[in-house]
Amino acid sequence: MKQSQYFLKTSKTAPSDDVSVNAKLLEQGGFVQKAMAGVYTFLPLGWRVLNKIENIVREEMDNIGGQEMLMPALQPKDNWLATGRWAGLDVLFKVKSQHGNEYALGPTHEEIVTPASLPIISSYKDLPLAVYQIQTKFRDEPRAKSGLLRGREFRMKDLYSFHATEEDLQNYYDKAAIPAYQKTYKRMGLDAILTEASGGTFSKFSHEYQVEIENGEDTIYVCGKCGLAKNKEIFEQGVKCTACGSASWRETTASEVGNIFQLKTKYSKAFNLAYTDREGLKKDVIMGCYGIGTSRLMGVIVEKFHDDKGIIWPESVAPFKIHLLALKGAEKQVEEIYQALLKRQIEVLYDDREVSAGKKFADADLIGIPYRAVVSEKTLAQESIEVKKRSSDKSELVKMDKLAEVFPG
């Protein structure tokens, strides 16, 4: 993609209404644009990153047997009345049509996925099953803040599993969901901490995945022996770790990037979702849910990986692999390099703009693409390209004929 033709403009001015790192850098770098409090437009550069994140999530959910579907954002009021959450969920957006009907804008999808399963699940032979979606969600947050970390409109993956027994749910929870989540975050360069949180009416504990960041909105206590953590809301001084029995904890700030929950029969009972067991008896289906905030993840990655110049994207989620910069006098040769990279299907953003070298360097640092490749009259004289990793202060000259070794297709 040529930068002169891209739907992209960077800015030197940070947003005045949000001091969070991710809001500042994503807006200045041309990844997102604020439409109103808690609602963002994902511009082409940001949409590429979000797609990379969601494709990683999609691959890992497919690997544990998840079947992708898409459920409606606009949901019937009756479903929410059936679960008692029409009046009980304070962040629920309620919409009244000109015809007098009332609807909910989905903050979550238990009220849709459970009744959708009624014609699918009737026997123990139909279980277990797992379905998921990646969708835009809506929550009427009283204080939308911190850029993508707390929005009123946001992207989320939610997977729902259906089981005949609590033992089968626990097995899927422990042996499929938890490892899949750990792998998902690792692929994005994140060390996410499995954190015990309140299970509410469902179970003793639910689990969150938390990433340590300087300005995290959560406080967690991490076991010094095994690494399991507890959320501040359920932590008591002197309590022992449920995994290893240690009572040694360190306090840290973090941001939640996912949660997994054993719903058990709360929603199956509400919609009469039952199956016939081997003895012919009717039993309630056991359910679990597993969420990952994909747009929130994008914000957390920026909070985690940046410096005073801009973003430092992990390669797996970066919008492009190479930021190719043409300095004055080298434009013709850079065009040839650009076309050669495209033929090898390497993702490259080519800064062909007629602006100063300083502007190009500053924008490259702000946008944070993993590799910067600079071609100038000086490098051409040496039949070389200056290559620098965004995460490093050092650059090196690479011979033109060796470029394929540095950037294999």
VOPAGU-2260 file (C-alpha; in pm, 1 decimal, decimal comma):
REM VOPAGU-2260
SITE   aa  ch    i         X         Y         Z
SITE  MET   A    0       0,0       0,0       0,0
SITE  LYS   A    1     131,3     342,9     -93,0
SITE  GLN   A    2     101,6     584,1     195,7
SITE  SER   A    3      19,9     880,0     -28,9
SITE  GLN   A    4    -297,3     696,5    -136,7
SITE  TYR   A    5    -389,4     548,1     201,5
SITE  PHE   A    6    -680,9     665,6     415,0
SITE  LEU   A    7    -434,3     779,2     677,6
SITE  LYS   A    8    -324,2    1100,4     841,5
SITE  THR   A    9    -106,9    1113,6    1150,9
SITE  SER   A   10    -124,3    1393,9    1404,8
SITE  LYS   A   11     120,2    1563,4    1639,3
SITE  THR   A   12    -164,6    1656,3    1871,9
SITE  ALA   A   13    -281,0    1411,9    2137,1
SITE  PRO   A   14    -655,8    1388,8    2214,7
SITE  SER   A   15    -739,9    1634,5    2490,4
SITE  ASP   A   16   -1025,6    1430,9    2639,9
SITE  ASP   A   17    -840,2    1104,6    2705,3
SITE  VAL   A   18    -494,7    1076,0    2858,7
SITE  SER   A   19    -458,9     697,0    2822,9
SITE  VAL   A   20    -163,9     577,2    2618,3
SITE  ASN   A   21    -369,8     367,1    2379,2
SITE  ALA   A   22    -617,4     648,0    2305,0
SITE  LYS   A   23    -335,0     892,7    2242,2
SITE  LEU   A   24    -120,7     673,4    2018,0
SITE  LEU   A   25    -399,6     502,3    1825,8
SITE  GLU   A   26    -565,1     833,7    1740,0
SITE  GLN   A   27    -241,7    1013,6    1659,9
SITE  GLY   A   28    -117,8     721,7    1451,7
SITE  GLY   A   29    -432,9     711,2    1238,5
SITE  PHE   A   30    -557,7     373,5    1360,2
SITE  VAL   A   31    -887,9     488,1    1510,1
SITE  GLN   A   32   -1102,1     797,7    1515,0
SITE  LYS   A   33   -1328,9     889,6    1803,3
SITE  ALA   A   34   -1692,5     928,3    1700,4
SITE  MET   A   35   -1814,5    1002,7    2053,2
SITE  ALA   A   36   -1734,3     893,5    2407,7
SITE  GLY   A   37   -1672,5     518,7    2409,5
SITE  VAL   A   38   -1729,0     474,9    2035,1
SITE  TYR   A   39   -1452,9     455,8    1774,4
SITE  THR   A   40   -1420,3     423,4    1399,6
SITE  PHE   A   41   -1153,1     172,3    1305,3
SITE  LEU   A   42    -970,1     331,5    1015,2
SITE  PRO   A   43    -797,9     108,1     754,3
SITE  LEU   A   44    -471,5      88,3     952,1
SITE  GLY   A   45    -654,0      -2,3    1274,0
SITE  TRP   A   46    -891,6    -241,9    1098,9
SITE  ARG   A   47    -591,3    -439,3     973,6
SITE  VAL   A   48    -463,8    -478,0    1330,9
SITE  LEU   A   49    -806,6    -575,3    1464,8
SITE  ASN   A   50    -843,5    -835,4    1190,2
SITE  LYS   A   51    -503,9    -984,7    1278,5
SITE  ILE   A   52    -611,4   -1010,9    1643,6
SITE  GLU   A   53    -947,3   -1163,0    1557,9
SITE  ASN   A   54    -798,9   -1413,5    1314,4
SITE  ILE   A   55    -565,4   -1543,1    1586,5
SITE  VAL   A   56    -863,0   -1576,1    1821,2
SITE  ARG   A   57   -1065,6   -1746,0    1545,5
SITE  GLU   A   58    -792,8   -2001,8    1475,0
SITE  GLU   A   59    -758,8   -2097,3    1841,6
SITE  MET   A   60   -1134,9   -2128,9    1892,2
SITE  ASP   A   61   -1157,0   -2350,8    1583,7
SITE  ASN   A   62    -877,6   -2565,2    1731,0
SITE  ILE   A   63   -1089,3   -2650,3    2037,7
SITE  GLY   A   64   -1393,6   -2745,4    1834,7
SITE  GLY   A   65   -1569,3   -2408,8    1824,9
SITE  GLN   A   66   -1805,9   -2354,7    1532,7
SITE  GLU   A   67   -1831,9   -1993,0    1420,9
SITE  MET   A   68   -2169,6   -1828,3    1378,6
SITE  LEU   A   69   -2310,6   -1475,3    1390,7
SITE  MET   A   70   -2592,5   -1368,7    1621,3
SITE  PRO   A   71   -2797,8   -1048,5    1606,2
SITE  ALA   A   72   -2696,4    -735,8    1793,2
SITE  LEU   A   73   -3062,2    -629,3    1812,9
SITE  GLN   A   74   -3233,2    -868,4    2054,1
SITE  PRO   A   75   -3596,0    -923,7    2160,0
SITE  LYS   A   76   -3705,8    -790,3    2497,5
SITE  ASP   A   77   -3889,0   -1114,8    2580,0
SITE  ASN   A   78   -3562,8   -1309,4    2589,5
SITE  TRP   A   79   -3420,2   -1067,0    2843,7
SITE  LEU   A   80   -3738,5   -1082,4    3049,5
SITE  ALA   A   81   -3705,8   -1462,0    3055,0
SITE  THR   A   82   -3365,4   -1441,7    3223,1
SITE  GLY   A   83   -3454,9   -1152,3    3451,9
SITE  ARG   A   84   -3187,7    -931,3    3304,1
SITE  TRP   A   85   -3411,6    -674,9    3132,7
SITE  ALA   A   86   -3434,9    -492,8    3465,2
SITE  GLY   A   87   -3133,8    -651,6    3632,1
SITE  LEU   A   88   -2846,4    -552,3    3400,8
SITE  ASP   A   89   -2763,3    -186,3    3451,4
SITE  VAL   A   90   -2547,8    -147,0    3137,1
SITE  LEU   A   91   -2815,9    -278,2    2899,8
SITE  PHE   A   92   -2897,3     -45,3    2610,5
SITE  LYS   A   93   -3273,9     -48,2    2558,6
SITE  VAL   A   94   -3421,4      62,3    2227,0
SITE  LYS   A   95   -3784,4     150,1    2160,9
SITE  SER   A   96   -3899,5     150,6    1800,1
SITE  GLN   A   97   -4149,8     389,6    1645,0
SITE  HIS   A   98   -4396,1      98,1    1646,4
SITE  GLY   A   99   -4379,1      65,3    2024,2
SITE  ASN   A  100   -4168,3    -251,6    2038,8
SITE  GLU   A  101   -3870,1    -267,3    2274,8
SITE  TYR   A  102   -3536,1    -431,6    2208,8
SITE  ALA   A  103   -3195,4    -472,3    2367,7
SITE  LEU   A  104   -2863,6    -397,6    2201,0
SITE  GLY   A  105   -2659,2    -703,6    2286,8
SITE  PRO   A  106   -2390,9    -661,7    2554,3
SITE  THR   A  107   -2361,6   -1042,6    2555,9
SITE  HIS   A  108   -2547,9   -1326,1    2384,3
SITE  GLU   A  109   -2671,3   -1586,9    2633,1
SITE  GLU   A  110   -3026,2   -1466,2    2559,8
SITE  ILE   A  111   -2979,7   -1553,9    2191,8
SITE  VAL   A  112   -2751,4   -1858,5    2184,3
SITE  THR   A  113   -2956,2   -2056,4    2438,7
SITE  PRO   A  114   -3293,4   -2044,6    2258,0
SITE  ALA   A  115   -3107,2   -2089,6    1926,9
SITE  SER   A  116   -2990,7   -2426,6    2060,6
SITE  LEU   A  117   -3343,1   -2557,5    2131,4
SITE  PRO   A  118   -3392,5   -2721,2    1787,7
SITE  ILE   A  119   -3030,7   -2846,1    1783,3
SITE  ILE   A  120   -2994,3   -3016,1    2123,1
SITE  SER   A  121   -3243,0   -3279,8    2237,6
SITE  SER   A  122   -3035,3   -3588,9    2324,4
SITE  TYR   A  123   -2712,2   -3674,2    2505,1
SITE  LYS   A  124   -2589,5   -3774,0    2158,3
SITE  ASP   A  125   -2597,6   -3406,0    2058,8
SITE  LEU   A  126   -2351,6   -3311,3    2332,1
SITE  PRO   A  127   -2098,8   -3166,8    2381,6
SITE  LEU   A  128   -2115,1   -2871,4    2141,9
SITE  ALA   A  129   -1936,5   -2536,3    2121,5
SITE  VAL   A  130   -2024,9   -2232,4    1910,8
SITE  TYR   A  131   -1874,9   -1884,5    1900,2
SITE  GLN   A  132   -1895,6   -1551,4    1730,5
SITE  ILE   A  133   -1688,4   -1235,0    1693,5
SITE  GLN   A  134   -1925,3    -942,4    1708,9
SITE  THR   A  135   -1983,8    -580,3    1798,4
SITE  LYS   A  136   -2129,2    -544,0    2149,8
SITE  PHE   A  137   -2294,2    -254,0    2331,7
SITE  ARG   A  138   -2284,5    -157,6    2699,1
SITE  ASP   A  139   -2418,9     162,0    2849,7
SITE  GLU   A  140   -2108,3     232,8    3054,7
SITE  PRO   A  141   -2156,9     529,5    3290,4
SITE  ARG   A  142   -1799,5     645,3    3224,4
SITE  ALA   A  143   -1653,6     532,0    2894,7
SITE  LYS   A  144   -1282,1     603,6    2922,9
SITE  SER   A  145    -928,0     485,8    2853,7
SITE  GLY   A  146    -962,2     459,4    2477,1
SITE  LEU   A  147   -1037,2     104,4    2367,4
SITE  LEU   A  148   -1015,4     -31,4    2721,7
SITE  ARG   A  149   -1366,4      71,3    2825,2
SITE  GLY   A  150   -1612,0     151,3    2549,4
SITE  ARG   A  151   -1984,9     162,9    2488,8
SITE  GLU   A  152   -1942,8     -11,2    2152,6
SITE  PHE   A  153   -1670,0    -272,3    2123,8
SITE  ARG   A  154   -1570,6    -599,0    1958,9
SITE  MET   A  155   -1580,4    -930,6    2140,9
SITE  LYS   A  156   -1542,8   -1301,6    2081,6
SITE  ASP   A  157   -1780,5   -1508,4    2288,4
SITE  LEU   A  158   -1785,1   -1887,2    2281,2
SITE  TYR   A  159   -2055,6   -2095,9    2444,6
SITE  SER   A  160   -2018,4   -2464,9    2526,5
SITE  PHE   A  161   -2298,5   -2713,6    2598,4
SITE  HIS   A  162   -2252,5   -3028,2    2806,3
SITE  ALA   A  163   -2443,3   -3318,5    2953,5
SITE  THR   A  164   -2262,5   -3311,4    3288,0
SITE  GLU   A  165   -2070,0   -3073,5    3508,8
SITE  GLU   A  166   -1772,9   -3309,7    3482,0
SITE  ASP   A  167   -1770,6   -3270,9    3103,5
SITE  LEU   A  168   -1793,8   -2892,1    3137,3
SITE  GLN   A  169   -1502,7   -2891,7    3384,0
SITE  ASN   A  170   -1296,8   -3108,1    3150,0
SITE  TYR   A  171   -1356,0   -2870,9    2856,3
SITE  TYR   A  172   -1290,1   -2571,9    3079,9
SITE  ASP   A  173    -957,8   -2707,5    3208,7
SITE  LYS   A  174    -821,1   -2897,7    2910,8
SITE  ALA   A  175    -949,5   -2693,9    2616,6
SITE  ALA   A  176   -1050,0   -2339,5    2709,1
SITE  ILE   A  177    -768,2   -2248,5    2949,5
SITE  PRO   A  178    -484,3   -2376,9    2724,9
SITE  ALA   A  179    -644,5   -2216,7    2416,1
SITE  TYR   A  180    -661,0   -1880,3    2587,7
SITE  GLN   A  181    -299,8   -1904,5    2700,6
SITE  LYS   A  182    -189,8   -1984,7    2345,1
SITE  THR   A  183    -400,6   -1702,7    2200,9
SITE  TYR   A  184    -234,6   -1437,1    2415,1
SITE  LYS   A  185     114,5   -1581,8    2365,9
SITE  ARG   A  186      71,3   -1550,7    1989,3
SITE  MET   A  187      12,4   -1178,5    2040,4
SITE  GLY   A  188     322,8   -1138,6    2255,2
SITE  LEU   A  189     128,7   -1108,8    2581,6
SITE  ASP   A  190     186,8   -1285,1    2911,4
SITE  ALA   A  191    -170,5   -1305,1    3035,5
SITE  ILE   A  192    -219,4   -1408,5    3398,2
SITE  LEU   A  193    -494,2   -1655,1    3489,3
SITE  THR   A  194    -682,8   -1477,3    3767,4
SITE  GLU   A  195    -953,8   -1603,5    3998,9
SITE  ALA   A  196   -1254,4   -1375,0    4030,0
SITE  SER   A  197   -1596,1   -1406,9    4186,7
SITE  GLY   A  198   -1818,5   -1670,0    4026,8
SITE  GLY   A  199   -2134,3   -1486,1    4127,2
SITE  THR   A  200   -2440,8   -1712,7    4133,3
SITE  PHE   A  201   -2278,5   -1973,7    3909,9
SITE  SER   A  202   -1979,2   -2113,1    4097,0
SITE  LYS   A  203   -1719,4   -2029,2    4361,0
SITE  PHE   A  204   -1481,0   -1882,2    4105,1
SITE  SER   A  205   -1476,6   -1757,4    3751,2
SITE  HIS   A  206   -1149,5   -1680,0    3577,7
SITE  GLU   A  207   -1015,5   -1368,7    3413,0
SITE  TYR   A  208    -706,5   -1323,3    3202,9
SITE  GLN   A  209    -516,9   -1013,3    3309,6
SITE  VAL   A  210    -219,0    -839,8    3146,4
SITE  GLU   A  211       5,7    -632,1    3368,8
SITE  ILE   A  212      18,1    -270,2    3251,8
SITE  GLU   A  213     122,9      44,6    3432,7
SITE  ASN   A  214    -218,3     210,0    3420,3
SITE  GLY   A  215    -431,6     -99,7    3458,9
SITE  GLU   A  216    -779,3     -49,4    3602,3
SITE  ASP   A  217    -766,2    -372,2    3805,7
SITE  THR   A  218    -556,4    -468,2    4105,1
SITE  ILE   A  219    -456,2    -833,4    4123,2
SITE  TYR   A  220    -247,0   -1041,5    4360,3
SITE  VAL   A  221     -11,1   -1287,5    4189,8
SITE  CYS   A  222     110,9   -1601,0    4365,9
SITE  GLY   A  223     487,1   -1584,4    4401,8
SITE  LYS   A  224     519,2   -1960,3    4361,4
SITE  CYS   A  225     292,4   -2075,6    4076,3
SITE  GLY   A  226     177,2   -1751,2    3909,3
SITE  LEU   A  227    -198,3   -1790,9    3962,5
SITE  ALA   A  228    -360,4   -1461,9    4062,7
SITE  LYS   A  229    -662,8   -1341,2    4255,7
SITE  ASN   A  230    -867,5   -1033,1    4177,7
SITE  LYS   A  231    -869,9    -769,8    4451,7
SITE  GLU   A  232   -1247,3    -816,8    4493,7
SITE  ILE   A  233   -1202,4   -1170,6    4637,3
SITE  PHE   A  234    -857,7   -1133,5    4792,0
SITE  GLU   A  235    -802,2   -1149,7    5168,5
SITE  GLN   A  236    -468,8   -1100,0    5339,4
SITE  GLY   A  237    -317,0   -1430,8    5445,1
SITE  VAL   A  238    -530,7   -1636,4    5207,0
SITE  LYS   A  239    -352,4   -1930,2    5042,2
SITE  CYS   A  240    -325,2   -1996,7    4670,4
SITE  THR   A  241    -587,5   -2247,3    4555,4
SITE  ALA   A  242    -339,0   -2398,7    4309,6
SITE  CYS   A  243     -22,9   -2452,1    4517,4
SITE  GLY   A  244    -105,7   -2352,9    4875,2
SITE  SER   A  245     145,2   -2068,4    4893,2
SITE  ALA   A  246      61,2   -1753,2    5088,8
SITE  SER   A  247     323,0   -1537,9    4913,1
SITE  TRP   A  248     163,0   -1270,8    4694,4
SITE  ARG   A  249     269,4    -963,1    4498,8
SITE  GLU   A  250      31,9    -681,4    4417,0
SITE  THR   A  251      20,5    -537,3    4064,5
SITE  THR   A  252    -204,2    -339,7    3829,8
SITE  ALA   A  253    -346,6    -509,8    3523,9
SITE  SER   A  254    -610,6    -494,3    3254,1
SITE  GLU   A  255    -857,4    -772,7    3180,3
SITE  VAL   A  256    -837,5    -921,6    2829,9
SITE  GLY   A  257   -1070,2   -1219,5    2868,9
SITE  ASN   A  258   -1289,2   -1421,1    3102,1
SITE  ILE   A  259   -1420,7   -1774,8    3125,6
SITE  PHE   A  260   -1730,1   -1869,1    3320,9
SITE  GLN   A  261   -1921,6   -2180,4    3415,4
SITE  LEU   A  262   -2283,8   -2081,3    3356,0
SITE  LYS   A  263   -2409,4   -2426,9    3451,3
SITE  THR   A  264   -2793,4   -2430,3    3415,5
SITE  LYS   A  265   -2888,4   -2064,8    3469,8
SITE  TYR   A  266   -2977,7   -1998,4    3105,7
SITE  SER   A  267   -3080,5   -2349,2    3003,9
SITE  LYS   A  268   -3344,4   -2343,4    3278,9
SITE  ALA   A  269   -3469,3   -2001,9    3164,6
SITE  PHE   A  270   -3533,1   -2130,9    2811,3
SITE  ASN   A  271   -3609,5   -2496,4    2892,0
SITE  LEU   A  272   -3299,8   -2618,5    2708,9
SITE  ALA   A  273   -3289,6   -2985,5    2806,4
SITE  TYR   A  274   -3167,4   -3317,6    2670,7
SITE  THR   A  275   -3270,3   -3679,7    2715,5
SITE  ASP   A  276   -3001,6   -3890,0    2884,4
SITE  ARG   A  277   -2917,4   -4258,4    2822,8
SITE  GLU   A  278   -3193,3   -4367,2    3062,4
SITE  GLY   A  279   -3451,8   -4151,3    2888,8
SITE  LEU   A  280   -3462,7   -3887,6    3161,6
SITE  LYS   A  281   -3487,2   -3515,7    3082,2
SITE  LYS   A  282   -3200,7   -3306,2    3219,1
SITE  ASP   A  283   -3095,2   -2944,2    3190,8
SITE  VAL   A  284   -2805,4   -2873,6    2958,0
SITE  ILE   A  285   -2489,3   -2751,3    3135,9
SITE  MET   A  286   -2329,9   -2440,9    2981,6
SITE  GLY   A  287   -2003,4   -2247,8    2986,9
SITE  CYS   A  288   -1907,4   -1915,5    2830,3
SITE  TYR   A  289   -1569,3   -1780,5    2724,3
SITE  GLY   A  290   -1512,0   -1418,1    2626,5
SITE  ILE   A  291   -1225,1   -1222,0    2473,2
SITE  GLY   A  292   -1252,0    -848,1    2410,6
SITE  THR   A  293   -1073,9    -819,4    2076,4
SITE  SER   A  294   -1085,3    -440,9    2043,7
SITE  ARG   A  295    -987,3    -411,6    2409,8
SITE  LEU   A  296    -691,8    -640,1    2335,0
SITE  MET   A  297    -577,5    -392,1    2072,0
SITE  GLY   A  298    -571,7    -118,1    2334,0
SITE  VAL   A  299    -391,3    -336,2    2588,3
SITE  ILE   A  300    -122,9    -429,3    2333,6
SITE  VAL   A  301     -53,3     -59,0    2276,7
SITE  GLU   A  302     -42,6       6,6    2651,7
SITE  LYS   A  303     206,8    -278,1    2684,3
SITE  PHE   A  304     425,4    -214,0    2379,3
SITE  HIS   A  305     519,8     149,6    2321,1
SITE  ASP   A  306     790,7     402,5    2390,5
SITE  ASP   A  307     809,3     781,5    2387,9
SITE  LYS   A  308     803,6     782,7    2005,5
SITE  GLY   A  309     500,0     564,3    1945,0
SITE  ILE   A  310     367,8     209,5    1919,5
SITE  ILE   A  311     581,9    -104,9    1891,1
SITE  TRP   A  312     352,2    -369,2    1740,4
SITE  PRO   A  313     427,4    -740,6    1788,0
SITE  GLU   A  314     475,6    -889,6    1441,4
SITE  SER   A  315     174,6   -1120,2    1470,0
SITE  VAL   A  316     -73,5    -830,2    1491,6
SITE  ALA   A  317     111,1    -547,2    1312,7
SITE  PRO   A  318     -79,7    -380,9    1027,9
SITE  PHE   A  319     216,9    -435,6     792,3
SITE  LYS   A  320     548,4    -615,5     826,5
SITE  ILE   A  321     765,9    -348,9     661,1
SITE  HIS   A  322     747,2      29,4     648,4
SITE  LEU   A  323     938,4     119,7     333,2
SITE  LEU   A  324    1066,0     477,4     324,1
SITE  ALA   A  325    1187,1     649,6       8,7
SITE  LEU   A  326    1412,7     946,7      72,2
SITE  LYS   A  327    1474,4    1218,9    -183,8
SITE  GLY   A  328    1652,7    1100,6    -496,0
SITE  ALA   A  329    1573,9     729,4    -447,9
SITE  GLU   A  330    1208,3     721,0    -550,4
SITE  LYS   A  331    1253,3     529,7    -877,1
SITE  GLN   A  332    1457,2     248,8    -722,5
SITE  VAL   A  333    1223,7     222,5    -421,8
SITE  GLU   A  334     927,3     169,6    -652,5
SITE  GLU   A  335    1104,5    -136,9    -792,7
SITE  ILE   A  336    1175,2    -267,8    -442,0
SITE  TYR   A  337     813,8    -207,1    -342,6
SITE  GLN   A  338     681,7    -404,1    -639,0
SITE  ALA   A  339     925,7    -687,5    -568,6
SITE  LEU   A  340     805,4    -710,0    -206,9
SITE  LEU   A  341     442,5    -718,1    -319,9
SITE  LYS   A  342     516,5   -1001,3    -563,6
SITE  ARG   A  343     652,3   -1201,0    -271,8
SITE  GLN   A  344     328,8   -1126,6     -80,8
SITE  ILE   A  345     505,5    -933,3     192,3
SITE  GLU   A  346     284,9    -679,7     369,0
SITE  VAL   A  347     445,0    -342,1     310,2
SITE  LEU   A  348     341,9      18,3     366,4
SITE  TYR   A  349     539,5     233,4     121,6
SITE  ASP   A  350     589,6     593,1     233,2
SITE  ASP   A  351     607,5     764,2    -103,9
SITE  ARG   A  352     485,5    1101,8      25,3
SITE  GLU   A  353     657,1    1425,6     -69,0
SITE  VAL   A  354     742,8    1521,7     287,4
SITE  SER   A  355    1067,4    1562,4     479,3
SITE  ALA   A  356    1278,8    1268,6     592,1
SITE  GLY   A  357    1219,8    1376,8     951,9
SITE  LYS   A  358     844,0    1355,5     904,0
SITE  LYS   A  359     873,7    1006,5     753,8
SITE  PHE   A  360    1093,2     883,5    1038,0
SITE  ALA   A  361     864,2    1030,7    1304,0
SITE  ASP   A  362     553,7     877,4    1147,2
SITE  ALA   A  363     723,2     540,3    1112,2
SITE  ASP   A  364     805,9     541,1    1484,0
SITE  LEU   A  365     453,1     651,9    1575,2
SITE  ILE   A  366     279,9     387,1    1361,7
SITE  GLY   A  367     513,5     118,9    1493,3
SITE  ILE   A  368     541,5    -132,9    1206,5
SITE  PRO   A  369     801,5    -398,8    1307,5
SITE  TYR   A  370    1061,0    -321,6    1036,7
SITE  ARG   A  371    1162,7       8,2     879,9
SITE  ALA   A  372    1347,6     -11,2     547,4
SITE  VAL   A  373    1501,7     316,2     427,3
SITE  VAL   A  374    1633,2     373,9      77,9
SITE  SER   A  375    1834,8     687,4       4,7
SITE  GLU   A  376    2094,3     801,2    -245,4
SITE  LYS   A  377    2357,5     710,6      14,1
SITE  THR   A  378    2234,8     352,1      58,3
SITE  LEU   A  379    2190,2     309,9    -314,9
SITE  ALA   A  380    2554,1     401,8    -366,3
SITE  GLN   A  381    2634,4      97,9    -152,9
SITE  GLU   A  382    2366,2    -113,9    -325,7
SITE  SER   A  383    2204,1    -150,0      14,3
SITE  ILE   A  384    1892,9     -74,0     218,3
SITE  GLU   A  385    1903,5      49,7     578,5
SITE  VAL   A  386    1691,6    -187,2     787,8
SITE  LYS   A  387    1590,8    -121,0    1148,4
SITE  LYS   A  388    1360,3    -308,7    1384,8
SITE  ARG   A  389    1112,7     -80,8    1558,4
SITE  SER   A  390    1203,0    -244,4    1889,2
SITE  SER   A  391    1575,6    -173,6    1844,8
SITE  ASP   A  392    1792,2     138,8    1834,0
SITE  LYS   A  393    2035,9     -22,1    1591,4
SITE  SER   A  394    2008,2     -32,3    1213,6
SITE  GLU   A  395    2204,5    -229,4     958,3
SITE  LEU   A  396    2280,1    -204,6     587,8
SITE  VAL   A  397    2147,2    -499,8     393,4
SITE  LYS   A  398    2260,3    -567,4      38,9
SITE  MET   A  399    1981,0    -556,5    -218,1
SITE  ASP   A  400    2041,9    -918,0    -319,3
SITE  LYS   A  401    2017,4   -1029,8      45,2
SITE  LEU   A  402    1682,2    -865,9     115,5
SITE  ALA   A  403    1497,0   -1193,8      62,0
SITE  GLU   A  404    1691,2   -1346,8     351,7
SITE  VAL   A  405    1584,6   -1066,7     586,3
SITE  PHE   A  406    1221,3   -1063,2     473,2
SITE  PRO   A  407    1131,4   -1411,1     348,7
SITE  GLY   A  408     797,5   -1429,8     170,5
